[in-house]
Amino acid sequence: MSTGPGWKVECVVPATAAEAVAGALADIVDALAVFEVGGPQTMRVRCYGGGAFDAATEGALNAAVAAGARQAGIEAPAVYVVWLPAIDWLAENQASFAPISVGRFWVHDSAHRDGIPAGRIAIEVDAATAFGTGEHATTRGCLAAIDRLARGRWRGFAPMTLDMGCGTAILSIAAVRALGARVLAVDIDADSVRVARTNLRLNRVAGDVRAVAGDGYRTPAVRRGAPYGLILANVLAGPLIGMAGDCAVALAPGGVAVLSGLLDHQAQAVFAAHRARGLVLVGRRSRDGWTTLTLRKP
């Protein structure tokens, strides 16, 4: 990335819209991160770019924010632009992305390869694709659930795992490293799949994870790979409810589903949708206003 003058663009959105807005911006900026603002209900989406901030750049950014907002079902938020002095903003973003500890997992970027504590399961993801690298409560909740499964009787139980809405593939990597699983990772966004494949190679698990673009459980590879001993789905409450029936069908008897991406007040509705399909609750954890559910198919 150029170290010349650049710009910073920010917008503030409800937490439930952060992933959609960040995803819409990811391909047109050099670095991106998502932060809580005064609590878990509100997020600041911040991105950096280099070069001139001209009318074309402004139009592209506003259009991306508006598209993400439409996808999330909210009005387009105000977009704020700040001019920045000459500096390598990608390096600055990487430097600010401190390693994250969740259970035995140690999530870090390329700037923090040194100093990994002994006995930890290291996962490297580039900070330029920050959303989904472990800094958000939903990702942390899923990692913690995987760690609990690995500490129990679960290791080796599920040779095939489905990572639904894989994003950066951090959960796929965690499942391979902690559970010895083979994983099918699927995301509706082709660019997310590209990033996922890069991260899989970076973490040397590309031979254990197949990443494909597709529309949820309708994806042919997902249908062919069923049933799954473990399903990981860190998406949003609405899609989780809508996919509850497909999740129950795809899950093997005795299998476990880890669901996240839902606010605390949405947890009961998500659980009810899956309970109606025969799944039972075996774990519920809350972190910073976000809930992670662990369900089992009898």
C-alpha positions, -999 to +999 in steps of 0.1 A: +000+000+000+012+035-008+026+055+020+015+088+005-013+110+018-046+091+023-080+093+038-101+077+065-138+070+062-161+061+090-198+054+096-217+043+126-243+016+123-263-008+145-244-039+154-267-061+133-258-041+102-220-039+107-211-071+088-231-061+057-217-026+056-182-038+062-185-065+035-198-040+010-167-017+016-141-044+018-131-045-019-128-008-025-106+002+005-070-007+016-078-016+052-109-020+073-119-026+109-151-027+130-152-014+166-179-011+193-191+024+201-202+028+237-215-008+239-223-039+219-254-025+201-235+001+179-205-004+157-181+020+139-170+008+105-136+024+097-117+021+065-085+036+050-074+044+015-045+060-002-043+086-030-067+113-039-102+114-025-120+125-056-156+125-067-154+090-081-140+076-048-166+094-028-194+081-050-181+045-048-178+046-010-213+061-006-227+036-030-211+007-011-223+020+023-258+024+009-258-012-006-247-026+027-273-007+046-300-019+022-289-055+027-291-050+065-325-033+062-315+001+076-312+036+062-278+046+048-258+061+077-238+094+074-203+089+060-174+109+075-141+116+057-108+127+072-077+135+053-046+119+066-009+127+064+016+105+045+019+072+064+015+035+057-021+031+070-022-006+064+008-011+085-008+012+112-039-009+111-019-041+115+001-027+143-031-018+162-045-053+157-032-069+189-033-107+193-065-120+207-068-148+232-099-170+233-096-203+252-065-220+238-068-200+205-043-172+198-055-151+168-029-128+153-019-110+121+014-111+102+028-083+123+026-105+155+040-138+144+066-137+172+058-143+208+030-169+204+026-184+239+035-221+243+006-245+241-017-221+223-034-228+189-022-200+167-044-187+139-031-160+115-054-137+097-045-105+080-057-074+097-067-059+064-097-082+065-104-073+101-141-082+104-142-119+113-106-121+126-116-127+162-121-091+174-159-093+174-179-109+202-196-134+179-164-148+165-150-150+200-181-168+211-177-194+184-141-199+191-148-204+228-175-230+219-151-249+196-125-249+224-150-263+248-159-291+224-122-299+219-117-301+257-146-326+260-154-359+243-159-342+210-125-344+194-125-367+164-163-373+167-171-353+136-149-360+106-170-336+085-178-300+096-198-273+078-188-237+083-218-218+070-211-182+062-173-187+066-161-152+060-123-152+066-125-190+075-112-184+110-137-209+124-128-235+098-091-232+108-100-235+144-121-267+138-092-283+119-066-273+145-086-281+176-109-309+165-090-326+137-120-320+115-123-319+077-144-288+068-166-276+040-166-238+042-193-219+023-201-182+018-225-164-005-199-138-012-172-149-037-147-124-024-151-138+011-143-172-003-112-158-020-100-143+013-109-176+031-088-196+007-058-172+012-061-177+050-064-215+047-032-216+027-015-192+052-024-215+080-015-247+061-049-262+063-060-259+027-059-297+024-084-300+052-109-273+042-128-269+009-141-233+005-169-227-020-192-199-029-229-207-026-263-199-013-265-215+021-278-251+024-289-250-013-253-251-024-248-284-042-215-291-023-233-286+010-261-311+000-235-337-012-215-334+020-243-339+044-248-351+071-224-331+092-212-339+127-206-302+134-222-271+119-207-236+126-229-207+116-218-172+126-243-152+106-273-131+117-305-140+136-328-137+106-309-161+084-303-185+113-341-187+118-348-190+081-322-219+078-332-237+110-350-265+091-321-270+067-296-270+096-316-298+114-317-319+082-280-314+075-269-322+110-261-359+118-278-376+147-257-367+178-242-338+159-237-303+173-245-269+158-228-237+171-249-207+162-238-170+167-244-136+152-274-130+173-280-103+200-290-115+234-326-105+229-328-125+196-314-157+212-348-171+223-363-168+188-333-184+172-334-213+197-372-217+193-369-221+156-343-249+160-361-265+189-392-268+166-370-289+143-359-312+171-326-297+183-319-294+220-299-268+238-267-279+254-250-245+259-258-208+258-231-181+264-233-143+262-204-120+255-208-082+252-245-084+243-241-112+218-252-148+223-237-181+211-259-212+212-247-248+211-274-272+200-274-310+196-295-333+174-307-363+194 
